[in-house]
Amino acid sequence: MDDIAYNYHLRCITLAQTLVPRNLTKHEWYMKSSSFVQKHRAKKVNEEEKIDEERYKNFRTELASDLKELNKAAEKGAQELLKYIYEKHPPRKEGATMGSIESDQLIKTVKTALLHYHPDRQSVFNDKKWTFLCTEITKILNAKHEILKLGS
């Protein structure tokens, strides 16, 4: 029932916005429709976040050993981290290889790794577990990148 009401309220707001020279935002009916649409959207976002939280909780338990190894490699330094992720979890994109891990090229290699493992680029593979792992890898790579930027 809420979905039907949401569609009508949204339609109401959309039609009101087509009357651009007139400002209808101060009318009571517009404010009611607007608040209903905002509440409905927030409710949907919360529902989706709960579903994602459950999924991520499951992935976190399934991949616990991989995440521990990933954190251990991160503690050893950026070079060890890059070696580890490219060896144990190679990027699925064809032709994606690790660059030089020499100290003068390290920042560039970390940036490239961020591109290879960024979760937005993993959606084409339709593998939620892989996307979760890439999200965790990206978090660690971002932290390493910040440290390297501050050090240079």
N, C-alpha and C positions, 0 to 999 in steps of 0.2 A: 504494500500500500504506500509506503514511504517513497518508493521509486516512482510510482505514478505521480504522486504529489510533487516530487522533485522535478520531474519532467515539465509539469505545468508551471511551477514557479520559475523554472529556468526559462521557459518560453515567454513567460510574462516579462521577465527582466530583459530578455533579448529584444522583444518588441518595444519595450520602453526605451531601450538604447537606440533604436532606429529613429526615434524622434529627437535627433541630436540637438537642434536649437533649443528645444524645451528641456528644462531640467526637472525630472520627475523624482529625483532621489530623495526629496524631502517629504514626499507623500507617504502616508502610513502604510498603504498596501505595498508600495515598493520596498519599504524598509522591512516589512514582514517577509516578503518573498526573498529579499536579499539575505536576511538572517537565516531563513530556512535553508536556502541553498548552501550557505557557508557551513551551517551545522551538519547538513547531510554530507557534504564533501569531507568535513573533518571526521565524521563518523566512519565513512568509507576508508579514509586514509588510516585511521586507527585499526580498523579490521584487517586491512592489508598488512600493516606493520606487525600485528599479532601473529598473523600467518607466517610472515617472513621470520619473525623471532623464533617461532617454533621450528621452522625449517633450519634456520641457522644454528639453533641449539642442537638439533640432530647432527648437522654437518660438523659442528665443533666437537661433538663426542666421537664421531666417526673418524675425523681427521686429527685427533688429539696428538697422536705420535708424530705426525707430519708437522704439526704446528710447533711442537716442542723442538724438533730438529731444526726447524726454520728459525726459531728464536735463538737456539744455540749458535747457529751459523751467523746470525746477526750480531751476537755478542762478540764474536771473533773479529768482526770488522766487515767493511763493505766488500772487499775483494773476496773473502770467504763466502759471504752471502751470495754474491753474484755467481761464483763457481757452483755453490750448492743448488741454487734455484734453476740454473741452466742445465745442470747435470740431472737432478732428481725430478724436476718439473719443467721440462722444456716447453717453450711457447708453442702453441698449436698453429700459429700462423706460419705458412711456408716461407722459408728463407730468413726467418728470424734467428739471428745468431748473436752471441755475446761479443761485444767489442773488446778492445784492449783494456786490461785492468791495471795498466801502468798508472802511476800516481798523477801524471799530467793529463791522462785521458779518462780518469775515473768518474768525474762528474758527468761527462758526456755519456759514458757507458751506463751510468745509473739512470740518466734521463731516457736513454733508449730502452732500458729494461722497464721503466715505468710505462712507456708506450706499448711494449710487448705484453705486459701483464695487466694493464688497466682494465677494470671490470666492464667498462662501457664497450670495449672492443671485443669482449669475450661473449657477448650475447648472441653472436652468429653461430656459436657452437651448440646452443641449446642444452647446456650441461650446467645445472645449478650448483652442483658440488664444485666443479672446476671454477665457476665464477666466484664462489665463496672463497676458495683457496687463492685465487688471483686478487681478491679484495684484501685478504690478509697479507699477501706478498706486497701489494701496493702500499699498504699502511707502513710496513717496515721500510720499504724503499724510500717512501716520502721522508721518513724520519732520518734515514741515512743521507738523503740528498740535502736536507736542511743542515745537518752537521757538516757535510762537506762544503756547502756554500759558506757557512760561517768560518770555516777553517781556511778558506782561500782568500 
